[in-house]
Amino acid sequence: MRRLVAESEPGQFLDKEWMFVGVQAGIRYVWVTYTTFDIDVTAPAGFTGAEIHAVRCTEDLVTCTEPIPISEDPVHGPDLDTQFSDVTIGPDGRAYITWSEIIGELPGDPDCPTGVPCEQTFVHKIRVETAPGSATFGPENVIYTETRAIPFGGFLHANDFRVATYPKNEIVRLPNATLRKFLIWDACQVRLLGLVCEEAEIKLSWSDDPDAAVWTPPIV
């Protein structure tokens, strides 16, 4: 069976979808996350904002939720520019969604006081479902602020193909019953002129906090 889970409105573009299938409270669900871009061909970047959404469907794809805003945290407000969502159902049956807030890609970003694009920073974030299968999420937590991300429009120093820092998560039950959350991502040892990524490396951070609020410094 094929099912439409999300459809763009006029002036929008849906991008970088990701899927995970798992059991929550005894029911097998399909989760899909993606980025919704607000297109503006007159804007320097071609868009004026981007938001992470999630949809949860039953395994037979008969019933799906409406798109759930993920990067619109009730406390912190919406992220202006986002990308690279990743969803995982943990051994505890809760859905874990990570993504990156991109600072410095859009002109007018409040973190770029001159009003023009500045060197990009990727802020890796997470939200955790409040209960297995509830489709409601707790507060946004920052995992790590990566100041040497491989930026959009950037290049690896020894090759040339489209690439950017992309965080991915996994949730594992340890032998002592601790639920450990992992995030891995790629970054630059040195970033020349804000664009050229020299000697890219893989980083890992983890959290044993029940709500994924506290994370270790990254390990290379």
Helices and strands as residue ranges (DSSP letters): E 12-24, E 27-39, E 47-58, E 68-69, E 72-73, E 77-78, E 82-89, E 95-103, E 121-128, E 141-146, E 155-156, E 168-173, E 179-192, E 196-207
